[in-house]
């Protein structure tokens, strides 16, 4: 399937992206100017009575967190304007539907691959099948093959997968010739190794591969739009969609689902505007040009120990950066619908998933010194790590602010700080500046939410149950986001500390089905932070009551940690809100046929009992062996000695 290898000089024109450099500068100037303004106010507040080492530390921590929220604010503002005017963030033209060219599609061959590891077999097979059936309904299935790539190590789950696969093939009939199941008994290099195995054995037979996660489902229309976009953009190495959470029943799950579908398209539109052809990859629900991936995305094992060394954990960011370095485009298409995923249904499972991402994102900081990677790729790494490290910074800033407030309270009546001081030192409180900075921060944090609601009211309000239900849902979502933020701050801060201390975490299957978190488990994860909040609050109230009331929203979120975790995991509460029309989402209002089919299919099918089907290994297509060169992060050629060894191994295996 591979032809002449493309280089950046002969890839074709593709989708025009005017003013690429200007966009980056526009975004950078807006973010730096706003950040600088807020930081200058903070400096003037702290320096009014002279700067101590503690206050210098506060200024540094504030600068990092403020610049972080300003970046999101500027991106959201750009997205708001573009979405309001219905302008494509890449072409800067009016958004138009993607038109399918059946003749062009017929000349392409695409693999749909779903890597899995110790997952719920029932859900995996159901999602895999309804995605396939949705594509079949478009009449274009002949140009696609589906692969279930198992890395499952649990013998019982592996047997369930095999039995369920035979049952699936029986249901598919003649269509089964286009679906394949492969299980690796040795899951070396985790998901990276899983996809590498596919690419080296069968990848060269395909132009593209659509990568789905174990909890992903994707409509046939979405798959065709992705494939068509690849055809229309021959310079694109990867095109990412926005995976929208679906099928949530708990309060917390529906909160995440509602917030994602309400704000993500706007935020992604803004990101696509300034990232242009150097967007990021989130590991799934994307289409990849197989040739580019094979040639440039073979991942090395990083030198050194954790947190920066070892196997690359969050591989997706790194693969996107390697495609950038090789001259391939990575695009984010924010307006394609029908790309779905599932998310953890309660705060604890959500936090545990984040624990793995924290470790993977912090590891990326070790690649910032690479001479091979482009500046935009390094910026993605920095933003990804800061998203979690900012929680530790925020917590540290609150702790230092408390110490500073208590210290000032104890010394408030001391006017002569030095021996033989002739005149007293008067304390200066710049109340107006403090209020200005507070209001500015609130605007920067909450304005993207307001803009998301406005653009939805203009273009999509009926798909959220109408204006009243949309506004009511957004108010509840905002209040709850504020309440739960301190709890997530503590979780993330703890995870960051664990990573830097070298504590590793298992990358196991994620729990996604709804469950009511027991009180014992809720208190087990929050008791320490609750006790610290009590002592913290009592100390602040005793020495500086004014600061205590400023700190009270954070303390309240920590004091109520266990009840918040317990009651937001309630399925009953989530279902009741859905009946009331609160947190209602477009996929539910539209009655998406594929999601309805998934719901019914989960009821209809089951994992066959042991012995119902033979244990025969499914037939796999003929292999066409290639080798993925292991890349280097310096400006040099790939690791040639290892390439030669792998090539010799592949040839030997083929013969």
KOLMIVO-6821 format. One record per residue (C-alpha): x, y, z. Coordinates in steps of 0.02 Angstrom, whole numbers, plus 50000, padded with zeros to 5 digits. Example, Ala and Ser with C-alpha at 12.3 -4.5 7.8 and 13.67 -1.06 7.14 Angstrom:
506154977550390/506844994750357/
END
This chain:
500005000050000/501485011450030/502065021849883/503455034349872/503825041250044/503165058950062/504235072950125/503725090250179/504145096750007/502985085749906/501465083050012/500305094449915/499385109749969/497935102250066/496785113450168/497415131450158/497875138950325/498165157650303/499185168150424/499875153250521/501315162750600/500245177950633/498985167450728/500315160750846/500945178350878/499185184850905/498845171551035/500555173551117/500395192551130/498635191351204/499155178351331/500795186851380/500005204051392/498575198251503/499735187651610/500955201951628/499585213851682/498955202151819/500715198051879/501165216651888/499645219851999/500165205552113/501935212452122/501315229752171/500205222252307/501605211952382/502955225152367/501955239052450/502765235052619/504385227652556/504655210252485/505145195452593/505785178752528/504075171452563/503245184852457/504465182252315/503995163752320/502145168652318/502425179752166/503285165752070/501925153252110/500555165652068/501395169851901/501375151551847/499565148151895/498945164751825/499825162351659/499065144851650/497265150851670/497575165451552/498125153251416/496475143951429/495505160351434/496315167151275/496045150751184/494225150451238/493945168451184/494615164851009/493525149350999/492005159251055/492185172050915/492485158850782/491045147750839/489855162350854/490235167350675/490285149050615/492065151150547/493215136250524/494755138850636/495945131450506/495365139250342/494575154850420/493105152250302/491285148350338/491065130650404/490425118950270/489905100650280/491205087950225/490695080650057/491085062450023/491895057149860/491455038749840/492735036349702/494125043549811/493575033249961/493595017549855/495435020349817/495895020750002/496025006650128/495765010650312/495964999850466/494925003250620/495934997050769/495404995450950/496824991151072/496154983351233/496904977151397/495934967151528/494334976451483/492504972351511/492244960351364/490374963251354/490564982151332/492054980851214/491204968851094/489574978751095/490454995251056/491544987250924/490044979550839/488894994750837/490305005550765/490544992850627/488674991650593/488545010650586/489895011050453/489064996750360/487465006950347/488415020150248/488795007550111/490685010550126/491194995750235/492124987650090/493515000450110/493784996750295/494404982450403/494134981350591/495444974750713/495214970650897/496994971050964/497034962551133/498434964051259/497394955451392/498424945751520/497034939351632/496674921251573/494824922151615/494564938551522/495584931851376/494444916651365/492914928151373/493614938351230/493884923051122/492134916251155/491334933251128/492324935150966/491664918750895/489894924150941/490184941050857/490784932850696/489264921650699/488114936850711/489054946250574/488944932250447/489834936750285/490414953350358/491534943650478/492844942250340/493264960550374/493514959150562/495034951950650/495524947650828/497334946650882/497934943651059/499734946351116/500214934851258/501694946151296/501074964051311/502804971751298/502804990851292/500934991451332/499835000751207/501345007151111/501924989251083/500154983851039/499994996550898/501794993750843/501424975150823/499914979250713/500874991750607/502364980350579/501294965250531/499824972650436/499974991550435/500814992850264/499204986350184/498245001750238/498285020250198/497555025350366/497065018450534/495685025250646/496205022150827/494805018950952/494945016451139/494125001951230/492675013351279/492565022451111/491145021650988/491135031050824/489775033450695/490045027850517/489785045750459/491175051650574/492365038350507/491985043650329/492245061950373/493935057950449/494465047550299/493875060950179/494815074150277/496385063650262/496135062350074/495855081150060/497405084750165/498815073950094/500075082850207/499125077350363/499935063650466/498565063550599/496835071250622/496085072050795/494235073550838/493455078951003/492885063151096/491245067651182/490775057851341/489145048151331/488115035051423/488325042651596/487045039651734/487865045551896/487805063851947/489685065851926/489695056851759/488295067751692/489175083251758/490735078551659/489725073951506/488745090251507/490285101251536/491255092451399/489945094051263/489545111951315/491305119151322/492495107351229/492005112151050/492295130651087/493945127651177/494525115751041/494075128250906/495155141250991/496585128951009/496455123650826/496585142050774/498295145150850/498975127450841/498575126950653/499445111550581/500365107350743/498935101450851/499055087650981/498535069350987/497515062251132/497835043951097/496165038751023/494675043950916/495855050050782/496395044750609/498245042150570/499175040650405/499975023650428/501505027250321/501965042650423/501635033550587/502725018750541/504165029250476/504235041950617/503325035950774/504385021550836/504625026451018/506265023551111/506475019651294/507085035551378/508735035551471/508755037251659/507525033451797/505775039551836/504985051951826/505865056651662/506625040251607/505995023051558/504615018351437/503605032851368/501945032251459/500885045751378/501395040951203/500105051351110/500885068551139/502585061651090/501945053450930/501155069950877/502795078950911/503775066450806/502565068950661/502805087850678/504695085550675/504585075050517/503595088650427/501875080550440/500335090450492/499305086050644/497565093850634/496175095950762/494445095850682/493295103150813/491665102250717/491585083650674/490225074950774/489935056550810/491565053550904/491135046751076/491975039651231/491535035151410/492265042751567/492445037051749/490785039151836/491365045252007/492695056752077/493825042952144/493915033151981/494155049551888/495595054352004/496405037151986/496375039151797/497175056351818/498535048551926/499145038951773/499055054351664/500025064551791/501485052451780/501445052251590/501315071051570/502705075051694/503835063051601/503665074351448/504625088051540/506185077651514/506005080251325/505965099251330/507825099851296/507685089451137/508485097650986/507355088050868/505645093450930/504795109250871/504365123550989/502495120250976/502745102151028/503725107751181/502325120051221/501085105551216/502195095951337/502325110951453/500445114151452/500055095851484/501225094851634/500685111751703/498865106151699/499295094651845/500795103151926/499755119051942/498735110152077/500295107952184/500765125952147/499025131952194/499055122052357/500805128552397/500245146352361/498755144552479/499875137652616/501155151652595/499755164552589/499115157952756/500845159152833/501035176652763/499325182052828/499655174953002/501385182953006/500665199852958/499295198053090/500565194453226/501635209353174/500225221353135/500615232353286/502495232453261/503015249153185/504875249353228/505745234553145/507555239853170/508615246553312/508795265653313/507385267553185/506865285853188/505185284753102/503875270753111/503545258552967/501715260652918/500845245552841/500105249552672/498585239552613/498175242052430/496375236552442/495885243252271/497255233152186/496795217552283/494985219252230/495495222552049/496575206952043/495205196552123/493915202351996/495125199751852/495465181951908/493615178051926/493265184751751/494675174451676/494065158651763/492205160451731/492105170051566/492465154551458/490975146051539/489855160951502/490485161751322/490155143151302/488365145651359/488115160651244/488735151951087/487675136751131/486125147551157/486395155050984/486735139050887/486275123450989/485055127751128/483695115451071/484965101351075/485185104551261/483325104051301/483005122551274/483685138851342/483005137451519/483675119951550/485335124551470/485575139751582/485005130551738/486175116151700/487645127751669/487355136651836/487325120151931/488865114251836/489825130251879/489375129552064/489845111252077/491475114151982/491945127252112/491485115652257/492435100552191/493985110352135/494875110152305/494665091352318/495385088552144/496785100752188/497305089952336/497215073852235/498255080952093/499525088952211/499755072252299/499965063252132/501285075752074/502275073252235/502155054352214/502825055452037/504325065952087/504665053752230/504755039752102/503165030552153/502475021152003/500685017051961/499925002451868/499175006451698/497694994651712/495964994751633/494895009451684/493235006951777/491855015651680/490195008551737/489215018151868/489415013252051/488945020852218/490565024152313/490475016552490/490685028252639/492225018652696/493085021452529/492565039652522/493245043352696/494795032952663/495325044652523/494805061152607/495015059452795/496785066652801/496355081752694/494775084752798/495775084852961/497075096552885/495665108152827/494965108853005/496655113553080/497015125452936/495345134252953/495445135553143/497185143153134/496675155753000/495095160653094/496005163053259/497395174153191/496605182653040/494705180953022/494665191152862/495855179052776/494825164452844/493275170252750/494295172352591/494925154452615/493215147152661/492705140752487/494285130052480/494055123852658/492225119652627/492655108752478/493935099152583/492795097352735/491415090052629/492575078652530/491825061952582/489985067052562/490395075052393/491195058952331/489805048152400/488275057552340/488945062852169/489205044452129/487335041852146/486495034351992/484785038552063/485215057052075/485945057351899/484425048851824/483245060651917/484165075851849/484045068751673/482165066651693/482095084951746/483075089851591/484615095551689/486305090851614/485395084851457/486555082851306/486375083251116/486655064451097/485145061551210/484035074951131/484495068850956/484225050551005/485825045950914/485405029550825/487105021750857/487035025451044/485275018451051/485895002950962/487305001451088/486075002451232/484964989051157/486434978351104/487134977951280/485464970751336/485344958151195/487074950451191/488084942051328/489784933951345/489554915551298/489864902751433/491494892951431/491414878351311/490014885651205/491264889851067/492904881251020/494544888551081/495214890050905/496244905650869/495384916850740/496184917750569/497224933250538/497604941450370/499254938150283/500674948050357/501694960750259/503124963950377/503934980950396/504954988450537/504555004350634/506235013350654/506575018350834/506685037250836/507935048450923/507495065051005/509065073150940/509345079750764/510025063450700/509455048050607/508445034550694/509345021050792/510045011550641/510834996750734/509184992950817/508284995450651/509394982550568/509114970150709/507234972350700/507234970850511/508244954750519/507054947950650/505544952450543/506284944450387/506704928650483/504944927950553/504184930650381/505224916750303/
END
